[in-house]
């Protein structure tokens, strides 16, 4: 009997060990409608709260800026219709023992009748509203601590505001709405009243034009080709603020579930990922995001916001399975990136960047070379040559930015060590001898034996540090107007009798001092 008990205990222990290696089983917070879903979200995050934020569950403009306010007061966001407080919302307010409710929006958004009903329940109400959604956002912002940074999103759609909500909440930074082509006076006044050093503008100039962006201090755009790419780019940008130990998944084709989920995500310092409920496939941007988490061995608790029509089971299962693959050890490959110098010319360098067994950079099809965070090449397909607009020597490190076919960045910019390609066969023996040197010039000779790649070569030319020699017969001394030392790298090009290039040009070789 004791052996059986020990065996059972051992099995329980092993099963516990095995389950801990995997991401937690996804859970779903949902109800029969958006009001019940908001209550389910509140019940998951709060047992009691003195404060709650009440927003209209049928129209988004006023409500989307409320998440930082909810975070300030550790409050859930609950939803109502315009003129009828849902019974499920009313019961949750009572269950949480809420004493104060922030009503977001004017009487044209949430009626006076609802405000009166709340007061009848013994709840004190504070209405935050303006003459339009832009002004309402400013009124909400005034309830927050004086900000040094703000988030700016289009007032004509909701996904970008949903994406930044947890991050802005954690940072206690206001979310402001703007039209695409002008800056409302209420926002201008708010900017003048505060010492704002940084403004994060979500979207490119098609959403918010440059004239509007130019009126914000310290403006920085966070862009993407669509709302799903922007959603991931936002989460990547602020990955230091969010732990990703909890990830909330919501539909990108509706606002109510993610609106209510924003304060819960912020409370647990987790991001919200947006998915397309009309597709069985995850957006490529999310796949890349999950690759990063997997590479960092993050095993988050996954929570979907809304029913299966909002976040289909198949999408949650794909996310879960993807993250399980890392912990089970079935995928352990990492990105293998190599950088090769193909040729060094007078004012440029031809390089080739290849990528194999992608993990972080899955979905990448193109690359661009950067030096000191400035692009120095065009965007070309991975594995093909590109010209860097300056000389880069073997052993140098450059930055490489990977993108997909749409031009969206995949993963973070990475450092890549460049190496000179092996352009000569073993039969080619090239020697570079430093004959003499002084303060103003150096004399060197180039010799070639057993030519294969350089078969037919009779002449050569040396290039170093922006200076080039005359084309001279192989083995003849040639002068460079620069002091050189043994071990320096020179670039050699070989020619035939007709001065036609033989083999690769500007191949790097090391100088050896004449004995």
C-alpha positions, 0 to 999 in steps of 0.5 A: 500500500505504501508503495502505491501511495509513493508511486501516486505522489511521484506521478503527481510530482512529475505531472506538476514538473511537466506542467510547469515547463509549459505556458499556463493553460489559456483562460477566457474572460467573457460573457453573453455581451460586452457588458457581461464581459467587462464584469468578468474582467473586473471580477478577475482583477478586483475583489473590492474597489472604491472607484470604478470608471463607467464608459459607453459600451456602444461608442468608443471616442470618449472611453478610449482615453480612460485606462490611465485614469482607471490605473491611477485609482486602481479601478476597473472599467465597466460599461453601460448603454446610453440610457440604461445601466445594465443589471450586471453592471449595477450588481458588480458595482455593488459587489465591489462596494464602489463609492465613486464612479467616474462617468466618461463622456457628456450627457449625450454619451451617458445620460443624466438618468444613469448618473441619477441611478448611481447616486440613488445607489449611494455612489458619488459621481464625477463626470469627465466630459468636453465639447468633443472627444478631443476635449474629453481626452484633455479633461481626463488627462487633467485628472492624472499627474502632471505629465512629462510624456504623452501618447497621441492617437487618431481620434477617428479609430480605436485600435491604436488607443487600445494598444497603448492603453496598458503602457500609458496606464503603467506610465501614467501618461495621458492618451490624447486624441487628434484629428488627422490634419489639425490640432484642437485648441484644448490640446494646444492649451494642455501642452502649454500648461505642462512640461512635456518632453516626449510625445509618442505619436501612433501611426504614420502621416496618413493617420496623423499628418506631419503638421500636427506632429510638429506641434508636439514636443519631442515627437516620435512616431511609432508606425506600422503598415496596419493596426496589428503591426502597430500593436506589436511595434508599440509593445516592442517599443515599451518592452521594458515597461511590460513583463509579458508574464501575462498577455491579453488577447483581444479582437482588433475589429471591436473596442469594448472588450479590449477597453475593459481589459486595458486596466487589468492588463496594466495592473499585471503589467501585461500587453494587449495583443490584437488579432483578427477574428475573421482569420484563422491565422495569426498576424505575422507581426504577432508571430514575430513577437511570439518568437521574441518571447520564445527566444527570451524563454518567457512563458506567459499566462494567456487570457482572451478577452471576449467570446470565441466570436471575438477571439477564436479558439484556434488563434488562442491554441496557436499562440499557446502551442507556439509558446509550448514548443520552446519549453518542450525543447522541440524548437531550439534553433536560434537565428544564424546571421552572417555578414560577408564583405564581397568587395571594397571599392574607393568609397563603398563596400559591397556586403552580403547578409544571410539569415538561417534558422530564423527564430527572432527574425521569422518572416524577415525577407529583406535587410538594410545595413546601418552604421551608428543608427543611420541607414547606409545601404538600400533595402535588399532581399536577404542573401543578396549583395548590397552596397554600403556607402562607405568603406568597411573593413573586415572585422568591423561591426555593422547594424542590420535591420530586418524587414518583411515584404511589406517593409515592416521591421521584424525583431530588433536591429542587431549587430553583425560582424563582417568578414572578408569572403574567401575569394582565392583558392588555395592555389593562389598565393598572394603576398604583400611586402612592405619594402620601406616606409617613412612619414609621407610614403610607403613602398610595397610589392605585390607578388602572385604565385600559382594563380587560379582565380587570378589566372592571366593577371600581370598587373596590380593596383593597391588601394588603402585609406582613400589613396591608390597606387598606379597600376604596376606589373606584379612584383614591381615596387609601388608607392603609396603616399602614406605611412604604413606598418606591418600588419596593415590591410591593403586592398589589391586589384589584379589586371591583365595586359589589357588592363581588364580586371581579373578576379574579384576587386579590392581584396583585403590582404595583410602587409608583411614587413620585408626582412 
